Amino acid sequence: MCVNCLSNAEAAGVAAIAATYFLKPPIHRMLAKVDLAPDPDPVAHDVRTVAFLAALDLDPVEALGSDAVAAAAAWTPDTTWVPFRDRMRRSAPMRPAFG
């Protein structure tokens, strides 16, 4: 499909999708540096891909390789990072209830 055949709404949608695809990794790394997001985990992507390929009854070893599949099988999520909103709740003083 050529660009002249796209409507303005379709072109805006494609531009938004492309911007999200290219801007999400650097923005996520920036937020992780200021501790507003967890550090990016490269194995988490492989875990989702292995689960997706297994759901389609395909062999993930052929697509990703045995090392990536073994790392995905041994992966556990990082539970040390606490979301910013939960840190704010913990540090906020308790307000007395007037009633």
C-alpha positions in Angstrom: 0.0 0.0 0.0 1.4 3.4 -0.9 1.4 6.4 1.3 -0.9 8.3 -1.0 -3.6 5.6 -0.4 -3.6 6.1 3.4 -6.1 8.3 5.1 -4.9 10.9 7.6 -6.2 8.8 10.5 -4.4 5.7 9.2 -1.2 7.7 8.8 -1.4 9.1 12.3 -2.0 5.6 13.7 1.0 4.2 11.8 3.2 7.2 13.0 2.1 6.6 16.6 2.8 2.9 16.4 6.2 3.5 14.9 7.1 6.2 17.5 6.1 3.9 20.3 8.1 1.1 18.9 11.3 3.2 18.5 10.9 5.4 21.6 9.8 2.9 24.3 13.2 1.3 24.9 15.1 4.5 25.5 12.3 6.0 27.6 12.1 2.8 29.7 15.9 3.0 30.3 15.6 6.7 31.2 12.8 5.9 33.7 14.8 3.0 35.2 17.8 5.4 35.8 15.6 7.7 37.9 14.1 4.6 39.6 10.5 5.2 38.3 10.5 1.9 36.4 12.3 -1.5 36.9 15.4 -2.2 34.8 14.7 -3.7 31.4 14.9 -7.5 31.5 16.0 -9.0 28.2 15.0 -12.6 29.2 11.4 -11.6 29.9 10.9 -11.0 26.2 12.1 -14.5 25.5 9.8 -16.0 28.1 6.8 -14.4 26.4 8.0 -15.6 23.0 8.6 -19.2 24.2 5.1 -19.3 25.8 3.6 -17.9 22.5 5.4 -20.4 20.3 4.4 -23.2 22.7 0.8 -22.1 22.5 1.0 -22.4 18.7 2.5 -25.9 19.0 5.7 -24.8 17.5 9.2 -25.6 18.7 10.8 -22.5 20.3 14.3 -24.0 20.1 14.1 -23.7 16.3 13.2 -20.0 16.5 15.2 -18.8 19.4 17.9 -21.4 20.0 18.5 -23.7 22.9 20.4 -21.2 25.0 17.5 -18.7 24.9 14.9 -21.3 25.7 17.0 -22.7 28.6 17.4 -19.1 30.0 13.6 -18.5 29.6 12.8 -21.8 31.4 15.1 -20.8 34.3 13.9 -17.2 34.5 12.2 -15.8 37.6 10.8 -12.2 37.7 12.7 -9.7 39.8 10.7 -8.9 42.9 13.1 -6.4 44.5 11.8 -3.3 42.7 8.9 -1.5 44.5 6.7 0.7 42.4 6.9 4.4 43.1 3.3 4.7 44.2 3.8 2.0 46.8 6.9 3.8 48.1 4.9 7.0 48.5 2.1 5.2 50.4 4.7 3.7 52.8 6.4 7.0 53.5 3.2 9.1 53.8 2.1 9.8 57.4 -1.2 8.4 58.6 -3.8 11.1 58.9 -6.2 11.0 61.8 -9.8 10.5 61.0 -12.0 13.2 62.3 -15.5 12.2 62.9 
